[in-house]
Amino acid sequence: MIRWRRTRRFSGSDASSPAEPAELGFGSEAYARLAKNIDAALTKARDRGRGVVAAITVPLRAGIDPLEHISTAREDDEPWTTFIQPARNDLSIATLGAAAVVEASGEGRFADLARNCGEMLEAAEVDDLFDDRDAPPGSGVIWCGGFAFNDDEPWGDAWHETRAAQFVLPRAAISRSGGDQPAARLTVAIYVQPDDQTNALLESTERLVERLKLKADLAEHHAQPLPSADNATTASSAAPEHYENAVLRATELINSGAVEKIVLAREVTLRREQPIDVVSAVRGLRERFPECTTFAVGKDDRAFVGASPELLIRREGRRASTMALAGSMRRGEDNATDRHLGEQLLASDKDNLEHAIVVRRIERTLGRISAWIAAGERPELVKVKNIQHLATPIRAQLTEPRPVIELAGLLHPTPAVGGEPWPEVSKTIKTLEGFDRGWYTGGVGWMDLHEDGEFHVALRSALINGNQARLFVGAGIVGDSDPSDELAETETKLQALLPVLRRC
């Protein structure tokens, strides 16, 4: 568990005033505060013989778009992330650079991440935002990143630069919320080494802030419409018949009593004449799926992007919340047809069985570490642009405030993306699918200084690399699943990303 030291409380009077004509939030007083934190961190680093984090947080104009600032400032070799939730008070988080990186693999990867992140921040000289009640979620020092579906390092060629689990402590992180009380914060962080010099670190920060173009008169960005599609081709990594045969073999295993449910995924490659604009893809997903969490984890011309409808875990103190999401149906072309299809989904024995398996596992897992747990009495419909799902919100009161990344590890993989029982299913999925999922159906998200945060299941996602993208979709298989129906469901899910990636 992270143990950290409060060095000072955030105060609006400590930060530079938004009235400054040239810069918003990062003026002389902010640099003075940062210099003080760097000096203190430098003293600790020399005493300890290893690096110490120094950071400050300042207010920004509430109307900014974090994605646009980060995308304008980023350079080819810098890692960056974004998490955008229009339906959650228009929350938007974007990060740039890496002050520190923590990686882990194997069965203990989640515990290792939690421990190593805690050790990294053990002596940190940072702002405590306890008194800043208007700060959006994700403000202050945060770790951001994600993890793969499997415990071990991804083995497929497409994922050769990707770790089994990775957290980045960004050099710059911007969080913004909208609604009735909009607010925005910028945090800059430095990993101070024993031989560093304060002035050099301040100069480096000044160059970073200048790149972010945080000007008081910056007009709010309005994303341009996506251009016309160029000549793009798509091809399945394996023939569609391969997926249908895998579904058939899965149903045979289920009906034999060996397992209860198996989730099977497909991989489809999109190739374009021109490189895919990753930021345009993120904008397109944000606009097309406002009900979802749009995410991107990128570096150079590579990025893992998606629009996930499924919350894996959110922790706020001892409160934990998640959502069971399983069972799908296409949307109707008109309201009457859409309602009819939704009613069919709610009444479907096959989909309700698939959904109940997920709810049962989540309740059992969280119940072991909670004082109480509450789930919806019956599934409800969650509708996104091209598909609707059965969903059950689940809340719990933890007996102790475990790190959110640890909670993610306890829940992952839920039967919504893996199967039930997992030990038996895990031996079967790789054989039936025939490809490496990488981070698809893993998790992406963030954790703050208090170990609060959230992770989303990496669904409706694609790995972009230059002019090609690998798209991943899947479906839950139970005993009476029909192979052609399950293939059709994956085709429907592909339509979440394909139209966007063809045109960005």
N, C-alpha and C positions, 0 to 999 in steps of 0.2 A: 504494500500500500504506500502511496506517495506521502512522504512527510516533508513539509516545506516550511520555510520561515517567512513570516510576514515582515517585510522590511519597512513598508509604509502603506498607508491607506490612500486609495485614489481620491483625489479632490479636484473638482473643476477649477478651483483657484490656483492649483499647482500647475495646471496645463496652460499653454498659451491661449489667449482669447480668440474666439472665432471672428472677432472684429478686426484682427490684423489684416491689412490690405493685401499682402503678397501671398501668405501661406495660411492654410487652415490647420490649426491644431499643432503644428510642429514648428514652433518659433524658438526664441532664445531661451525661454524658461524651460521648455521641453528638453532642449539639448543640455541645459545645466543639470536637470534631473537625471538624464541618461548618463552624463559624465560622473555624477555622484555614485550611481549604481555600478558603473564600470569600475570606478576606483575601489569600491567595496568588494566587488567580485574579484578584482585583480589581487587584492590582499589575500582573500581566501584561497584563490587558485595557487598562489605562491606558497601559502602555508600547507596546503593539501597536496601539492604536486600534481594537480590535474585541473581540468577546466571547470568553470563555474558560469552559469547562465546569468546574464544581466538583461533587463528588459524594462520598457515603460509603455504605458498605454495613454493615448490622447484622444479627445473627442474630434469627430469629423462632422461635416455638414450631413444632415440626415438623408438628403436626397441623392447621395452618391450611389453608383452601381459598383460594388466591389469587383465583379468580373471584369468590367471595362478598365478599371485602374490596373488590375493585375495583368490583363492581356496586353495592355499598352506598354507596361514596364518590363515584361519578362524578356529574358534573353535565352538563346537556344539551349544553353547548358544548365538552366535553372529549373529545378522541380517546381511544380505549381499544382494547386488543387482548388476546387470550388464545390460547394454544396449549396443548392438553391431550393428553397421551399416556399413557393408563392402562397400555398394554402395555410402555412404556419406563420401568419402575421408577416408575410413577405420576407422571411428570414433569408439572408444571403451571406455566405462566408467565402472568402477567397484568400489564398495564401501564396507567397512567393519565396523561393530560395530555401536554403537549409542551413540553420545554425548548428543543428545536430541531427543525426540519423540513428535510429535504433532498429535492429533487425533480429528476427528469431525464426526458428523452424523446428519441426518435430512436435511430439505430443505436448510438450510443455511450452509451446510458443506464446500462448496468451499470458501465462504466469510470468514468463521471461520478459515480455514486453512491459507488463505492469511494474515488475521489479526494477528493470533497467531504466524506465522512464522516471521512476521515483528517485533512483540514485542520481540520475542526471540533474534533477531539480532540487536535490536535498539541501544545498546551500545557496539556492538562487537568490539573487538580489532583484526582485521584481515588485511591481505594484500589486497590492491586494485590492480587488474591486468590490470588497464587501460593502462599502458605503455607496458605491455607484449603482443604485437600484435601477437606473434607466439603461444600463448596459445590456445590449442584446446577448442572447446565448452565443457562446463561442468567442466572447471577448477575452482579452488578456492572453497570457501565454497558453498555447494549445499544441497538442500533438495531433497530427492529421495523417491519414493514410488508409491502410486496409490490410486484408489478408486473403489468401487463396482458399479455394474450396478444400483442398487437401492439406494435411499438416506439413508435408515435405515440400521442398522447392519445386516449382512447376518444371515439368520436363519437356514440354512441347517447344518446337523451334520458335513459335510466335511469342513465347513468354521467357525467352532466354535471359532477359535483363530484369526479370521480375522476381521478387523474393516471396517466400511463403508468408511472411508477415513483415510489414515495415511501417514505422512511424517516423515522421519528419517533424522537427521543431522548426517552424518557418522563420526566416529572417523578417518577414513582414506578414501580418495577418489583418484583414479588414473584415469586420462583422457589421451587419446592418439589419435592422428590423423596421417594418413599416407600421401600418395601422394608425390608430388614433394618437399614439405617442412614438413617432419615428425617432430612431437614434442610430448612431454609427460610431465605431471605435476603430482606431488603428493601434496595433501593437508591433513594436520592433524589438527584436531579440538578438543577442550576440552571445556566442559561446566563448568566453574569455579564457585564454590560455595563459599559463604563468609567465611566458616571455612576451606577451602582448604589451602594447603601449596605448594609453587612453586616447591620445590625439589621433593616432592612426585609425582606431576603431570608430571614433566620432566622424572622421572624414569619410570612411567607408559608408557609414549610416547616412551621412548627408547626400552622398551620391545616390544611394538607394531611394531616399525620399524624393529627390529631384526626379528620378525616373518614374516614380509613382504619380507625378504631376498632380499633387494635392493642392490645387489652387482654389482660392475662395470663390472665384467667379466661374468655375468649371460648370458648363451647362450639363444637365442630366442627359446621358446618352440615350438615344433612341435607335435601337437596332434596325439596320436596313433589311428590307425583304430579301429572302434567299434568292439567289440568281437561278436562271433556268438550268435544268439538269443537263450535264454533258453526257457523252456516250459512256454509260456505266453497264457493267456486266455482273451477274451474280452466279455463283455456282456452289452447290453443297460440297462439303469436304468428302462426303460419302453419298451414294445414290439414295434418293428418298426411300427406296425399297429396303435399304439397310436399316433405316429407322423403324419401318413397319415390322421388319423381322425381329428387331431388338424388343419392340413392344410385345410382340407375340411370345417371345421367350420369357419376358418378364411376367406376363400373365400366367404362363405355365408354372413358373416358380411360386407365384402368389397362390394359385389354386392348389398347388401341392402342399401348402402350409409352411413352406420354408421361410417366407417373408410375408409382410402385410401390405407393403406399398413400396414402389421404386419410382424415383424421378429420373427420367431419361432426357438428355439434352442433345441438341444438334448444333453443328457449326456451319455457317454459310459465309463465303467470302465475296465481298463487293470490291470490284476494281474499277477505277476511273482513269480518264486521260490526265486529269490535273490532280495535284495533291489535295487531300481533304482538309479544309479549314476547320481545325478542331474547335476554335472559339465560336465560329458560326454554327457548328453542330450543337454546341452547348446552348447557344441562344435559341436555336430551332427547337430543341427538346424542351427548354424552359417554356416556350410559348405554346407548344403543342400539348404538353402534359403538365398543366399547372397544379394538378392534384398530386403529382409525384415529387420525389426528391431527385432533382437533376444533379448529377455529379460528374466530375472529371478529375483524374489523377494523371498528370502528364509530365513529360520532359522531352526536350528536342521536338522532333516531329511525331513522337509517339504519345498516345494518351489512351487511357481506359475511360470510356464515357458511358453514360446511361441515364435512364429515367426510371427509378425504382418506385413501385407502389408499396413496398413492404418494409416496415420498420422492424429491424431485428431486436433492438433494445435502446431505450432511452433511460438514463439515470439522472435524477435530480435529488441529491441527498440520499435519503433512504427510500425514495419513491422510484419505482421502476415501472416502465410501461412498454408493451410490445403489441404485436398484432399477428394473429394467425391468418394467413392468406393462402387459400388453396381451393381449387374449384373455379373453372373459368367458362365463359361464354362470350361469343361475339356480341357487338352492339348492333342494334337495329337501325335501319335507314330512316325511320320516322319514330315519333314518340310511342305510338301504339305498338309497333313491332318491338321496340326496345323494351317496353314494359313486359310484353309477353315473353321475350327471351329471358328477362330477369326473373320472372315468375317460374319459368322452366328450370332455371338454375337453382333457385331456392327449393324447388320440389324434387330435384334430381337425387335419387338414392346414391348413385355412383359418386357424384360430387360431394354430397354431404358426408359420405363415408370417408372420402379422401380428406375432407376438411376436419372431421372429428379426430382423425389420427393426429393431425398437427396440434389441435387444441389440447388434446390429452397429454402429449409429450411436453408441451410448454408448461402446462399447469403442474405436471409432476416435477419438472426440473426446477422451476422457480419456487415451488412449494417447499422444497427442502431447505431453502435459505430465507424464507419469508415468514413474517408474523401472520400475514393474511394474504390471500390472493383472490381476485375477483375477475370473472370473465363474463362476457355477454351471454344471455340465456340461449340465444339462437343467432346464427350467422346473419349478417347484414350484407347488402350489396355495396361494393366499391366500384364505381364506374370511372374509367379513363377513356380516352378518345376512341380507341378501337376495340376495347375489351372490357368485360366486367368480371368481378371476382366475388367469391364468398369470403367474408372477413369477420373476425371476432376480435374486438379489442380486449386486452388483458392487462390488468394493473396489479401491482404487488407492493407491499410494505416490507422492505428488507430488514432482517434482524440486525444487520450491520452494513455500513456503506461500502460495499465492495467496489473496486474500480470498474468503470463501465466496460473496459476491454476484457476484464475477467468475466463479467456477466455475458459478454458476447461469446466468449469461449465456451461457457457452460451451455448456451443455447445452440450454438452452431455445431453441425448443420441441423436445422429443424427438418422434420419430415416433408416440409413444403419444397425443399430443394434436394434432399438426400433420399430418405426413405425410412422405413420402420420394419424391424429393429435395425438400428444403424450398424452395429458390428457385422451383421450378416450382409446387409445391403452394400456396405463399403467394399466388400470383396467382389461384388458383381458389377457395379456401375462402370468401372474403367473397362472391363471386358466387353460389356454390351455397347458402350458408346464408341470406343476406339479412338478417342482423342483426349487431349489435356484441357480441362476446363480453365486452368489458371485461376484468375480472380473471379471469373464468372461463378455466381452463386456463393462466393465468399462474402466479405463484408467491406464496406467503405464508411468512413466517418471520422470523428474527432473526439478528443478527450481534453478537458481543461485542467487547470492547476488543482482543482478540488476533486479531480477524478470523475466529475460529471461529464456527460456528453452523450453521443448517440451513434449508432451504427445501423446502416441500411443494407439489406440483402442486395447484392449486385446483380439485379435482374435487368431485362430489356437493355442489354449492354453490348458494347462493341470495343474491340481493341484496334485503334487506328494507328497506322504506320505508313506515312507518306501518302501514296495514292490508293491504298487499299485498306479495307477494314474487315476484320473477322467479327461476325455477329453471332451471338449465342442465344438460343431459346430452348425451353424444355417444357415437359408436361408430366404431371403425376399419373402413375399407372397403378390401378387396382385390378382386382380379379376380373371384372367385366369390362375392362377397357377395350375399345375397338381400335386396332392399329391405324386404319384409315382416318378415324375421327381424331386420334391423337396427333397424327401427322398434320391434319387440317388445323388443329389448334396451334401447332408451332408456326404454321404459315401465317395465321392471324397475328400471332405475337411478333413475327418478323416485321409486320407493317408498322410497328411502333418506331423503328429506326430507319428502315430502308428509305422512305420518302425524304427524310431529313438528310441522310448521308449522300443521297444522289445529288443533292442540290447545294451542298455547303462547300 
